[in-house]
């Protein structure tokens, strides 16, 4: 039995998303923001919220965060 994966969010749906800013930003506009989209998450630059966001699966976002939490600064 196969399951159909959830549909990837469209860019226009991100306008109404609940965006959270990193607590490390100190209130400045120099960090990233993240929105929980269910099976996906979106990441955007807080200085340019009208530009395209990066949409990742939850597992890809977890892998990315784990990579940087381990102190690695380069992918690959």
N, C-alpha and C positions, 0 to 999 in steps of 0.2 A: 504494500500500500504506500503510495507516494503522497506527500503533502505539498501543497502549493505554498511557496514562501510568501510572506507579506509583501505587498506592493511597496516599492521604494517611494518615499515622499517626493512630491513635486516642489519645485522652487517656490511657487506661489503659496504653498501651504506653510512655509517657514515664517511668513510674515506674522502669523498669529501664534507662533510657538512661544513657549515660556523659556526665555534665555536666562542662563545663570552665568555670572561672572566669577572668575577665580577669586578666592579669598586672599590670594597673594597679591592682588592688583593694588591694594591700598587705596582704592577709590579712583585711581588714575585710569585713563583710557589706553593702557598699553599692555593689554593681555588678550586672551581668547575668551570667548563665551561658548557655552554648550547648551543644547536643547535636547531633552529626552523626547524621542519620537517613537517610543514603543520598541519595535525590533531594530530600530535605527537610532542614531544620534547625529546631530549636526554640530559642526564647529565653525565658528567665524571669528574674524578679527574685530575686536571691540572698537577700534578706531574707524573701521569702515563697514558698519553693519549692513549697508545696502549692497555690498558686493556679494558675490556667490559664496555660499557656505559649502564646506566639505561635508558630504553625507557618508557616514560609515555604518557598517553593521555594528551591533553592540559588541560582538566578539572581536572585530577588527579594532574598535576603539579600546577595548580592554587590553589587547596585545600592544597597541601603541603606547598606552599609559604605563603598562608594565615595563616596556622597553626603557622608557625614560626614568621610571622609578628606580630601576636598577643602576642608574647612573650612566647609561650609555647615551651618547650624544649624536651618533650617526646610525642611520639605518643601513642594513646590508652588509 
